[in-house]
Amino acid sequence: MSDNPFSSLLKRADGLLSRATEKTEGWTASQALLALFILNLLTVTPLIIGHHVLAHPDRGTYSDLYLFRDRAQTIVDGDLLYRDTDNATMTPPGINYLLVPPLLLGDHMVVWELWFSLFNFLTAAVLYYILREFKPELAFVGAGLYVTSPFAFFTAISMIQDDTIIPLFVALATLYLVRNRHVISATWVGLGLVVKMFPAVTAPLLLISARDKQTRLKVAGAGIGVTLLICSPFLLLAPNEFMAFVEFYLLGKDPTGKEVLGMSMWRFLSLAGIHIPNAVNLVALLFALCGIWVLVGRKRLPVHNGFALSFLMLFILYAKLHFGYYLLMLLVLIPWALSDWRRMVGLVMAGWVARRAHLGWRGRFDMFGDELGLAFLASLLLLFCIWWAHQLMKGESPSDSFAGKDIARLRTAAAWVCLLGICYAWRAGIDRIILAA
């Protein structure tokens, strides 16, 4: 009896992917990074074309692009951030300087899209080196999971958001933590703090896991020193405006009086009338982080697990979440996800669910159940993070998770998941092109 034609075709495609990915094992780092760069371009190109064939007339204002231009132009004009911007600056100072290049390179929408997409590639490049520390055979396909993720290409292209930038700093901090270079890792955490404040949740882990008192002093000096060096001019020249963004992140207070937005379950429940004070979330987050720090300090949890777990606590307990923030979740989970094809598929599905929650929140479609329906979607993401937190609490390192696994099959499975992400991006781009025809 002959095989089903579809089954036969699938087997041939699987064999082709298996042979193709096997070749990546012998690649040099330069070859792998070039292939990652091409993979990133291959993924985002249809979306870029689609958004410009069928362009939303207000795309520059319904995204944060007008804010990025305002802050970058303030820097180019030689004026002072926070004090001289037309709109309130609700971000740390460092990220605004990384918005200057696309402004100087023409300030066209495509330039901004490519700029933010470039950071997806750079983060994946660092992730490639991280994965080489755990399982070199899977380093390329693991990094490929990042650039082909819906979190990556939708944030950079469809949303034109700067959230693609901060994962690069977290990736660099992780790389040097894995290599036991705590002082360099602390420097990247400090630099990350002046890009977005989220790396702060991991800073104590670097102190706790440092090998001796002298190293701890260097870690503290590097992290705090680089942060103060960059922030001091703004603290001195525009203290009130500067502190406003800190209150915005920590307390949810918007100096413009606007309602603080977000797409967490807690936020959607609040919109539905079930209000949980922001202070409750923050206190719970602090207690959870302290628990992680204690476990790492007592050697009951590996520091790398604690590092990833700290970010997961943000996605479980922090109320002001946005779609692009989940890139941090993606980054820290890929080293463990590579050990099981179901975990890899789960990361893609999480991107799909988060995308639906984001579009529903933005009013792009009528969600069944309105805010409670959106809260349900967000609760799926929260449960996903809780499940992963449980896995990380077991203390298994990424290297240990591969024990007894067929690495060749995992490599092929990762390639299939990358292909799934690419197809998702291409379908989204082609849909827009067809609608415009």
C-alpha positions in Angstrom: 0.0 0.0 0.0 1.5 3.3 -1.1 2.1 6.1 1.4 -0.3 9.0 1.6 1.0 11.7 -0.9 0.9 14.4 1.9 2.8 12.1 4.3 5.4 11.3 1.6 5.9 15.0 0.9 6.2 15.8 4.6 8.9 13.1 5.0 10.8 14.4 2.0 10.6 18.0 3.4 11.7 16.7 6.8 14.7 14.9 5.3 15.6 18.0 3.4 15.5 20.2 6.5 17.5 17.5 8.4 20.3 17.5 5.9 20.3 21.3 5.6 20.5 21.9 9.3 23.1 19.2 9.7 25.4 21.4 7.7 25.1 24.2 10.2 27.1 22.2 12.7 30.2 22.7 10.7 29.7 26.4 10.1 32.1 29.0 11.5 30.6 31.8 13.6 30.9 34.2 10.7 28.9 31.9 8.4 26.3 31.4 11.1 25.9 35.1 11.7 25.6 35.9 8.0 22.9 33.2 7.7 21.1 34.7 10.7 21.2 38.1 9.0 19.7 36.7 5.8 17.1 34.8 7.8 16.1 38.0 9.6 15.7 39.8 6.2 13.8 36.9 4.7 11.3 37.0 7.6 10.6 40.7 7.7 10.7 41.7 4.0 7.1 40.6 3.1 5.8 42.5 6.2 7.7 45.6 5.2 6.3 45.5 1.7 2.8 44.7 3.0 2.7 47.6 5.3 3.8 50.0 2.6 1.5 48.7 -0.1 -1.4 48.9 2.4 -0.3 51.7 4.7 -2.4 53.0 7.5 -2.7 56.8 7.2 -2.1 57.4 10.9 0.6 54.7 11.3 3.2 57.3 12.5 0.9 58.4 15.3 -0.9 55.3 16.5 2.6 53.8 17.1 5.2 55.6 19.3 7.1 56.8 16.3 6.1 60.4 16.9 7.7 60.2 20.4 10.8 58.6 19.0 11.2 61.4 16.5 10.6 64.0 19.2 13.3 62.7 21.5 15.8 62.0 18.7 15.3 65.5 17.3 15.8 67.0 20.7 19.2 65.3 20.9 20.2 66.3 17.4 19.2 69.9 18.1 21.5 69.9 21.2 18.6 70.4 23.6 18.1 68.5 26.9 16.0 65.3 27.1 13.1 65.4 29.6 13.2 69.2 29.8 13.0 70.3 26.2 11.0 67.5 24.4 7.6 68.4 23.1 6.2 65.3 24.7 6.9 63.9 28.2 9.9 61.5 28.0 8.8 58.3 29.8 12.0 56.2 29.1 15.5 56.1 30.5 18.0 58.3 28.7 20.1 55.7 26.9 17.5 54.4 24.6 16.8 57.8 23.2 20.3 58.1 21.8 19.8 54.8 20.0 16.9 56.5 18.2 19.1 59.1 16.6 20.6 57.0 13.7 17.3 56.3 11.9 16.4 59.9 12.2 19.7 60.9 10.6 19.4 58.2 8.0 16.3 59.7 6.4 13.6 59.3 9.0 11.5 57.2 6.6 9.2 54.5 8.0 11.2 51.8 6.3 14.4 53.0 8.0 12.8 52.8 11.4 11.5 49.3 10.6 14.9 48.1 9.5 16.6 49.7 12.5 14.4 48.0 15.0 14.7 44.7 13.0 18.5 45.1 13.1 18.3 44.8 16.9 16.5 41.5 16.5 19.4 40.2 14.5 22.0 41.5 16.9 20.2 39.9 19.9 20.0 36.6 18.0 23.7 36.9 17.2 24.5 37.2 20.9 22.0 34.4 21.7 24.0 32.2 19.2 27.1 32.6 21.3 25.1 31.9 24.5 23.7 28.7 23.1 27.2 27.6 22.0 28.1 27.5 25.7 25.3 24.9 26.2 24.8 22.9 23.0 26.8 24.1 20.0 25.0 21.9 17.6 21.8 23.8 18.3 23.2 27.3 18.5 22.2 28.4 15.0 18.6 27.0 14.9 18.1 28.3 18.5 19.1 31.8 17.4 16.9 31.4 14.4 13.9 30.8 16.7 14.4 34.4 17.9 14.4 36.2 14.6 11.5 34.2 13.2 9.4 34.7 16.3 6.1 36.7 16.0 7.3 38.7 19.0 10.3 39.8 17.0 9.0 40.6 13.6 5.7 42.1 14.7 7.4 44.4 17.2 9.9 45.7 14.8 7.8 46.0 11.6 4.1 46.1 12.3 4.4 48.1 15.5 7.6 50.0 14.9 8.6 49.7 18.6 11.9 50.2 20.3 11.2 47.2 22.5 13.6 45.2 20.2 16.5 47.1 21.7 16.6 46.1 25.4 16.9 42.3 24.7 20.4 43.0 23.2 21.7 44.3 26.5 20.0 41.5 28.5 21.6 39.0 26.0 25.0 40.5 26.5 24.6 40.4 30.3 23.5 36.8 30.1 26.4 35.8 27.9 29.0 37.1 30.3 27.1 35.7 33.3 27.3 32.2 31.6 31.0 32.8 31.2 31.3 33.8 34.8 32.5 37.3 33.9 30.3 39.0 36.5 31.8 42.5 36.3 31.3 42.7 32.5 27.8 41.3 33.0 27.1 44.0 35.6 28.3 46.6 33.1 25.8 45.4 30.5 23.0 45.3 33.2 23.9 48.9 34.1 23.8 49.9 30.4 20.5 48.0 30.1 19.1 50.0 33.0 19.5 53.3 31.0 17.8 51.7 28.0 14.8 50.1 29.9 14.5 49.5 33.6 13.7 45.8 33.5 17.3 44.5 33.9 17.1 45.9 37.5 15.3 42.7 38.5 18.5 40.7 37.9 21.1 43.0 39.3 21.2 41.5 42.8 21.8 38.1 41.4 25.2 39.2 40.0 26.2 40.4 43.5 24.9 37.2 45.2 26.6 34.8 42.8 30.0 36.7 42.6 32.8 34.5 43.9 34.3 36.8 46.5 33.9 40.2 48.3 36.3 41.9 45.9 34.4 40.8 42.9 31.1 41.9 44.5 32.5 45.4 45.0 33.6 45.5 41.3 30.2 44.2 40.2 28.4 46.9 42.3 30.9 49.6 41.0 30.4 48.6 37.4 26.6 48.4 37.4 25.9 51.4 39.6 28.8 53.5 38.1 27.7 53.2 34.5 24.1 54.0 35.4 25.0 57.1 37.4 27.4 58.3 34.8 24.7 58.3 32.1 21.8 59.5 34.4 23.6 62.2 36.4 23.4 65.1 33.9 19.6 64.6 33.7 19.2 64.3 37.4 21.1 67.5 37.9 19.6 69.6 35.0 16.0 68.2 34.9 15.4 66.4 38.2 11.6 66.7 38.3 11.1 65.6 34.6 13.6 62.8 35.0 12.0 61.4 38.1 8.6 61.4 36.4 9.6 58.5 34.2 10.8 56.5 37.3 7.4 57.0 38.9 5.8 56.0 35.6 7.6 52.6 35.6 7.3 51.9 39.3 4.0 53.5 40.4 2.1 53.7 37.1 1.8 57.5 37.4 1.7 59.3 34.0 2.6 63.0 34.4 0.4 63.9 31.5 -2.6 62.6 33.3 -3.3 59.9 30.7 -4.4 56.4 31.8 -1.5 54.0 32.0 -2.1 51.3 29.5 -0.9 47.7 29.2 -2.1 44.2 28.0 -1.5 42.2 31.1 -4.3 40.1 32.6 -4.3 42.5 35.6 -4.8 45.4 33.3 -7.7 43.8 31.4 -9.4 42.8 34.7 -9.2 46.4 35.8 -10.9 47.5 32.6 -13.6 45.0 33.3 -14.2 46.4 36.8 -12.2 44.0 38.8 -9.5 46.3 40.1 -6.3 45.1 41.7 -4.2 48.0 43.0 -0.9 48.4 41.3 0.9 48.5 44.7 -0.3 44.9 45.3 1.3 43.7 42.1 4.5 45.6 42.8 4.8 44.2 46.4 4.1 40.6 45.1 6.8 41.1 42.4 9.3 42.3 45.0 8.6 39.3 47.3 8.9 36.9 44.4 12.2 38.5 43.3 13.5 38.4 46.9 12.6 34.7 47.0 14.6 34.0 43.9 17.6 36.0 45.2 17.5 33.9 48.4 17.3 30.6 46.6 20.3 31.6 44.4 22.2 32.8 47.4 21.7 29.5 49.2 22.8 27.5 46.1 19.3 26.0 45.8 18.8 27.5 42.4 21.5 28.0 39.6 22.1 31.7 38.9 21.2 31.3 35.2 17.8 29.8 36.2 17.3 32.7 38.7 18.2 35.2 35.9 15.5 33.8 33.6 13.0 33.3 36.4 13.4 37.0 37.5 12.1 38.1 34.0 9.3 35.6 34.2 8.1 37.1 37.4 7.7 40.4 35.5 5.3 38.7 33.0 3.4 37.1 35.8 3.0 40.0 38.2 3.8 43.3 36.5 0.7 45.1 35.3 2.0 47.5 32.6 3.0 44.9 30.0 3.2 45.4 26.2 3.6 43.0 23.3 7.3 43.8 22.7 8.3 43.2 26.3 7.7 39.5 25.7 10.9 39.5 23.6 12.7 39.2 27.0 10.7 36.1 27.8 11.5 34.6 24.5 15.2 35.4 24.9 15.6 33.8 28.3 13.5 30.7 27.6 15.0 29.6 24.3 18.0 27.8 25.9 15.6 25.5 27.7 12.9 25.4 25.0 15.4 23.8 22.5 15.3 20.5 24.4 11.7 19.7 23.4 9.8 20.5 20.2 6.6 21.2 22.1 8.3 23.9 24.1 9.5 25.5 20.8 6.0 25.4 19.3 4.7 26.9 22.6 6.9 30.0 22.1 5.4 30.5 18.6 1.8 30.0 19.9 2.5 32.4 22.8 3.4 35.0 20.1 0.1 34.3 18.3 -2.0 34.6 21.5 -0.2 37.8 22.5 -0.7 39.3 19.1 -4.5 38.6 19.3 -4.6 40.2 22.8 -2.7 43.2 21.5 -5.0 43.7 18.5 -8.1 43.3 20.6 -6.7 45.8 23.1 -6.1 48.2 20.3 -9.6 47.8 19.0 -8.7 46.1 15.7 -11.4 43.5 16.2 -14.3 42.9 18.5 -13.2 40.4 21.2 -15.9 38.1 22.5 -16.5 39.1 26.1 -14.8 42.4 25.6 -12.3 43.1 28.4 -13.0 39.7 30.1 -12.2 38.0 26.8 -9.0 39.9 26.5 -8.2 39.0 30.1 -8.7 35.4 29.2 -6.1 35.7 26.4 -3.7 37.4 28.7 -4.4 34.7 31.4 -3.2 32.1 28.8 0.1 34.0 28.6 0.3 34.2 32.4 -0.3 30.5 32.7 2.4 29.9 30.1 4.8 31.9 32.2 3.8 30.1 35.4 4.4 26.7 33.8 7.8 27.8 32.6 8.6 29.2 36.1 7.8 25.8 37.5 10.2 24.2 35.1 13.0 26.6 35.9 12.5 26.1 39.6 13.5 22.5 39.2 17.1 23.8 38.8 17.8 22.0 35.5 20.4 23.8 33.4 20.0 24.1 29.6 22.9 21.6 29.2 21.2 19.1 31.5 17.9 19.4 29.7 19.5 17.8 26.6 20.5 14.6 28.3 19.3 11.5 26.4 17.8 13.6 23.6 18.3 13.1 19.9 20.1 16.3 19.0 19.7 15.8 15.3 15.9 15.5 15.7 15.8 18.6 17.9 17.7 20.5 15.4 15.3 19.6 12.6 12.3 20.3 14.9 13.7 23.8 15.6 14.1 24.3 11.8 10.4 23.4 11.4 9.4 25.9 14.1 11.5 28.6 12.4 9.7 27.8 9.1 6.4 28.1 10.9 7.4 31.6 12.1 8.5 32.6 8.6 5.2 31.4 7.1 3.3 33.4 9.7 5.2 36.5 8.8 4.8 35.9 5.1 1.1 35.3 5.4 0.7 38.5 7.3 2.6 40.5 4.7 1.0 38.8 1.7 -2.5 39.4 3.2 -1.9 43.1 3.2 -0.6 43.0 -0.4 -3.7 41.1 -1.5 -6.0 43.5 0.3 -4.3 46.5 -1.4 -4.7 44.9 -4.9 
